[in-house]
Amino acid sequence: MTEPHKTAPTSLSLWQAMRYWLRLGFVSFGGPGGAIGIMHLELVERLRWISERRFLHALNYTMVLPGPEAQQLATYIGWLLHGKLGGLIAGVLFVAPSLLMIVALAWLYLEFGDIRWVAALLYGVKPAVTAVILYAIWRIGRRVMRNVLLWAVMLAAFAGLYVFHLPFPLIIISAGVLGWLVHHAKPAWVAPADPEATEEHEDGLVSALSITRRGVFWLCVAGAGLWAAVYGAAHLIDDSGTLTDMSVFFSKAAVLSFGGAYAVLPYVYQSAVEHFQWITAAQMIDGLALRELIPGPLVMITSFVGFVGGWEGQLLGPGRIEQAGILAAAVAAWYTFLPSFLFIFIGAPYIERTRNRPAFTAPLTAITAAVVGVMLNLAVTFAGYVIWTHGWEASPDWNMVLMTGLALLAISAGRVPVVPVLLTCALTGVLLTELAAVSN
């Protein structure tokens, strides 16, 4: 029996949404899987601001785009709720906390080199994030996996990533093509999960979400203007050309990052370490570790690279290395995330038009099944990293096993909100770390 369709509240204000997006920016640990899991749990299940079907439709679109999927999903849902202003606020507030945190950690790293207390907090947060991802997989998967075909797509996507290490875009595109082919042979196999809700109106979402060719043109002009304005300012501020090089490089990285941050990391490493020499190999590895300590998109590693490059390069002179680092980190973030807003504001209106067209929804149904497989890969990888901290050949960390189980139980059976679970686990992680230090 299908659950009743959940509609968004008609009284949802922009201020309420702003507070939520800012809070999400502080708790979205665990990369895209963790952030998507939290959004699904809260926006679909708890707050009911958006239906399951609209959420998955938006998620499928962001999965085929280059750039950070979770930030684009937040922008898409913010746009659905309050138009372009809502999308802009959602996307900015989602990344703002992680930008501030990575800048602060980069400063501590370069100034002092000791941030063990942050690692202690993360030790407790990791099992909570693992629980959120697992719960999201179960909630989404039980609605999507309706037949053998979709189960096969999900398992094939998982195996393609985890076992064969296939490119992420290949998996998503293959699932879409398969869905389109099956639609012409067995359309019921790839029909929407809740066909009775196809024509249902969600009062809390913005209506008339359309765009004209003129609108697309002016959005492109605005995007090009924003790109050029910061590039011009960077050219005036920095005579060495480092900031302008960063502008061009991080713009390329943003549009090449199909499959998320891990797919573009080799390109970032090769260019930032070997070609431009903004950062050393050891600093890059440390930066990846520091990135794991904060919430937000994994691609925020670009701002760490920018900060170190600005600091070490003394772009504003030897007496202003902190300001140079902050400026370079901001430039990296600007060019990393600017394309994502254009992808949503230009593409989302067209994607919304396809919600009730089987020729378009069938490929997206198959992509949804593949996305569950992608999230399962993230969950297994993340859980292995959390529980088997010293490798698969070592014994598991039973503290992590217990905390993951209790967090999953609290979220699923106890219906405890995500934030209290994260805070409780973080404090528990600090306590366990201190006890281990005392015993040693």
Secondary structure, DSSP 8 states (H G I E B T S, - for coil): ---------TT--HHHHHHHHHHHHHH--SHHHHHHHHHIIIIIIIS-SS-HHHHHHHHHHHHTSBS-HHHHHHHHHHHHHHHHHHHHHHHHHHHHHHHHHHHHHHHHHHHT---HHHHHHHHHHHHHHHHHHHHHHHHHHHHH--SHHHHHHHHHHHHHHHTS---HHHHHHHHHHHHHHHHHH-GGGGS-S-GGGTT---TTS-S-----HHHHHHHHHHHHHHHHHHHHHHHHH-TTSHHHHHHHHHHHHHHH-BT-HHHHHHHHHIIIIIIS-SS-HHHHHHHHHHHTTS-S-GGGHHHHHHHHHHHHHTTT-TT-HHHHHHHHHHHHHHHHHHHHHHHHHHHHHHHHHTTT-HHHHHHHHHHHHHHHHHHHHHHHHHHHHHH-TT-TTS---HHHHHHHHHHHHHHHTS---HHHHHHHHHHHHHHHHHHHHHH-
